Amino acid sequence: MQWVKRDAAAGELETALQECQREAWREAQWRAWAYQPMFPFVHQDALGRRYVAWPGSLFADPFGSQFFEESRLMHFCMRAKGWELEPAGKN
């Protein structure tokens, strides 16, 4: 897959990718640490066994990983700038 924009100037892709990756990383870092409690939760399963889960973990949020969030934010930014992902041509 590659990012394509019909009216893009030379070098515009690299600039847009760097901007979007930087902004996505910054936002994902902020969300990962600023909005989470610092302590884990103790839960019990149906059999009464206890286990520990962090807020935003896979037990609480299917999109809790900051890496997944960063990827989604970067793709959103690129699409907002007019870029689209298309299959790469065969060489």
Secondary structure, DSSP 8 states (H G I E B T S, - for coil): -EEE-TT--TTHHHHHHHHHHHHHHHHHHHHHHHTS-SS-EEEE-TTS-EEEE-TTSTTT-TT--HHHHHHHHHHHHHHHTT-EEE-----
